[in-house]
């Protein structure tokens, strides 16, 4: 398991998902808190490239030794890339949730939606 961390350069969603913004493309994943709560991740069921995701709606599932959980989209847009390596090594979500454990890249349909996400300090307050 990775050590608890919440990078300052990410935006956070109340459902414990993160988004890294690069222009009009965002990379999505789950936070350290989410992967810790899930326990060992054993399966990632990604969406297809070209799928439209909607902010606050589930777009994928992760299965852990504890449960099957929805992964929520922190922002809306079209999936342009899926981290297919998670199919073979889903435990990367646990060991590197902000690096190799990223899930999808999305071309954002409304960049202004980022205004509704939390910065690191606000997200950390929400956990306490």
N, C-alpha and C positions, 0 to 999 in steps of 0.2 A: 504494500500500500504506500502511496505517496504521503508525504507529510502535509499537514493542513496548511493550505495557502490560498490566497485570493488575490491574484495579480491586479495591480492598480490600472493597467491599460485595458481592462475589460469592462463591459457593462453587464449588469446582472438582472435576472428576471426573478420574481417572487417564487416561482416553481423550481428554483435552484438550477437554472440554466444560465449559460453565459454567451455573450456575443463579442467577437473581436471585429471591429469595423475597419474596413480598408476601402475608402471611397464609397461606392454603392454596392460593395460585396461584404458580406459578414460570414465569419466562421462561427459555427455553433458547437457547443458541447455542454456537459453537465459539470457542476461545481464539485469541489472536493467534498463539501457537505453532502451532496446528493450521492456521490459514489460511496461515501462512508456509510450513509444510511442504507443503501442498497445491499452492501456487502459485496462479496466476490461476483463480478459480472461474468456470466457464462455464455450469453448470446446477445447479439445486437441485430435487430430487424430494421434495416434502414429503408427509407423511401426511395423511389426511383428518381434518377436525374430527370428533370423536366416537371416534376411534381410541384404544384403550388402549395406553399405553406402559409398559414394565417396566424398572426400574432395571437398568443395565448391558447392556441389549439394544439392538440397532440400531433406529432408528425412521425414519430418512430416509437419503437418499444425496446426496452432493455430487460433482459431476464437475468436475475441473480439467483444465488442459492436460496434467497429468502422469498422473492416475489417477482412477478412481471409488472413493470411500471411503464407508464407513458412518458415520453420525452416531449416537452412543450416548446413550441417555437417562440423565442423571445421577440421576433420580428417577422414581418410578412415578406414574401417574395417567391422566387422560383429557384428550386434546387439546381445548382450547376455542377456540383461535385459531391460525391459520397466517399467517405473514408472506407474503402472496401477492405483494407487490411484488418478492420475490426471484425470481419467475418471469420477470420482465422485466429485472431488474438483479441477477443473482446475484453480480456483482463487488462488490456492497455488503458481502458477507461479508468480502472482503479490506480494503475501505477503512474500514469501521466495524463491526468484529466485535461490539462491545459495545453499539452503539446501533441504527442502522437495519438492521444485519445480523443481528438476532435472528431465530430460526427459528420457534419455536412457544411458545404459552402453554399450561400444563397445570394442571388442577385436581388437586392432589396427593391420592393415596389414603392415604398414610402419611407425614405430615410428619416423623416421627421418622427417616426415611431420611436426612434432611439431616445427621444426626450422623456419617454415614460419609463425607461429602465433606470436601475439604480447604479450609482458609482460604488466603488469598493467600500467606502466608509458607511454608506447608507445600508448596503447589503449586510455588512458585518453587524450593524445595529439590529437588523431584522432577525438575526440568528440568536440574539441574546434574550 
